């Protein structure tokens, strides 16, 4: 099992450390779809008992990143085309609304951060960093909405699909398309155009949904 393990036997936040490590390994694709998550093995890697491991696995299941199979234990959750479509349709609704609330309150500091993250996304040649830079670009534009609960839900949704999105960006022209769309969204925000920024955000997510579904279909057919 590929994990950035550490000795947390004396840590008061063992469950949180295990959760963060497993979550990142799943998002990065180091733990593949359907990979088993054995409590004893994880506890040994982190030099702790099974109690914080069980707590971490429960949180991962709540986030939709793992599933418990009766009599078999925990496994990295696989994703269906139907679930992908549902997640992206939900994101269209939620992120379009967040953008509409954020634009009238958007600060010069947030716009500057978005420009920098957008350029870093353009310049980056390391696929493992694309997902994080994409999140930072969007969050820089969303944060002035001050809708913290909405942003937490968006973060969870991205956790569920990020490893597939990264693969799709790598295997297709998805990154080039994302860069062009990011530039248009940022321009609308800089102009204070609420309706256009929200519409472009929804179209950006809808286009990513179409591309990802096509990629998953071709991968599974192959």
N, C-alpha and C positions, 0 to 999 in steps of 0.2 A: 504494500500500500504506500503510495507516494504522499507523505504528509510532512510538513515542516514541524516536526515534533520537538518538544522540549520537556524538561523535568519540571512539572508543576505540582508535585506531590504535596508541597506545603502552601500552595496558593489558595487564597480564599475564593478566587474567581475561576476555579478550574473548569467549571462547566462552560463559562463564557469563552475561555481560551480554546477549549476543544471545539465549541460551536464555530468560532471564527476561523479556526484552522480548517475544519471540514468544509465549511461554507466556501472558503476561498478555493480549496482543492476541487470542489464540484464546479464552481464557476469557471475556473481555469481549464477544466477538462482533464485534470490529473486523475480524477476519479470518474471513470466512464459510466455511461448509462448502464444500469443493472449491476454495477459493482457492489459486492457484499460489504457491509460495515459490521465487522465482528467486535462486540464489546470488549472481549478479553484482549484482543490485539490492540485496540485503540487505548485501552487502559494501560497496557504495558508500554506502549510508545510514549505515553505522557507521564508514566510513573505515578499513576493515581488509581483509585478504586473504580468500580463500575458505576457507582452512584452518579458522579458528575457526567460520565459518559452517557448514561441513560437520559439525564436531563438535557444534555446537548442534542442527542438524537431526537428527543421529543420536540425541541425547538425547531430543528431542521425539518421535521415532518410538518409542523405547523406552517412553515414557510413553503411547503410543497417541494422541497429539494430531495427528500427521501420518502420511501414508503415502507411500511412494515407489512410483511407477508406472514400470514398465520403459520406457526410452527417452523418458519424458516428464518426469521429475523429481519433486519433492516437492509435495504438496498437503495442505491442512488436511483431516484425516480427517472423514468423515461418519459418522453413527451409525445403526445399524439398531435396530428395536424389540427384536429378539432380544438385541442387545448391551446395550441399556438394561436389559432384564429380568435379564440375567446379572449386570451390575454391581450392581444393587440387591439381588438375592438374596444376592450375596456380602457386600454391606455389612450386610445384616440379620444374617448370621452373625457377622461380624467385630466390628461395633460393639456388638451385644448383649453379646458376650463381654468387650469392653473395658470397657463400662459396669459389668458385674458385678464385674470386678476393681477398678475405680476407686472404687466407692461406699464400701466399707469403709475406704478410705484417704483419702477426700475431705476436704480442709481447708476451714476457714471462708473462707479467701482465695479458693479455687477457686469456692465457692458464690457468694460476693459478685461475682466476675468474671462468672459465668454470669448472675446476675440483671441485672447492668449491660448485658451484651451482649444479653440477651433483651429488655430495655426499649428499647435502642437499635434493635433490629430492629423493634419495635412502632412506634417514633416515626419511623423513617426513611422519607422520601418519595422517595428517590433509588434507583431499581431497580438501578443499577450497584453499589450498596453492599450489597445484600441478601445476596448469596452470601458475601461476606467476613464479615458480621456473623453469618450462620448458622453458618459454620465456627467462628468464635470462641466462640459459645455452646456448641457441642458439644465443642470442644476443651477449654474450661474445665472441663467435666465429665469428660473423658477423661484429662486430663494426669496425674492422680494415679495412674493405672494403671501409669505408668512403662514402658509397652509401646511403646517408641519405634519399633520396626520396624512394628508394627501401625498406628501412627498415620501413618507414612510411606505405607503402602499405602492407607490411607483417603484421605489427601491426594491421591494419584495418581488414585484412583477419582473423587473429587469434581472434579478438574481435567477429567476426560473428559466429565462431564455438566453442569457448572455453567451453561454458557451456555444450555442447554435448560431447566434448572430455573428460571432467572431469567425466561425468556420465559413459562414455564408459570405462575409466580407472578404475573406482570404481567397475563396475559390471563384468569386465572381467580380464584377466591377462595382460591387456594392459600396466600397469605400469612396470611390470617385463620386458616385451619386450622392452619398451622404454628405460629402464635402460641399457639393454645389447647393444642396438643400439647406445645410447649416448656414451658408453665406446669405441665402435669401431670408431665412428666419431672423438672423442677426440684424440684417438691414431693416426689416420691418420693425424690430424692437427699437433700433436706434432712432427710427422715425416716429416712434410712439404710436404706430398703427396697430391698434388692438385687434381689430377684425382680421387683418391680413396675417399677423403673427400667429393668432390662434388657428386660422385656416391652414397656413403652411405647416404648422406643427402637426395637425391632424393628417394632412396629406403625406408628410414625412413618415409618420408612423404607419399609415396605411400602405405606403409603398414598400416599407421594410417588411411588413407582413406578407405582401404578395411575393416578394423576392425570397423570403425565408421559406414560405410554403413550397415554392417551386424547387428550391434547393433541397429541402428535406425529401420531397417526392422523388427527385432524381437520385439522391443518395440511397434511399431505401430501395428504389428500383434496381440500382446498380449492385 
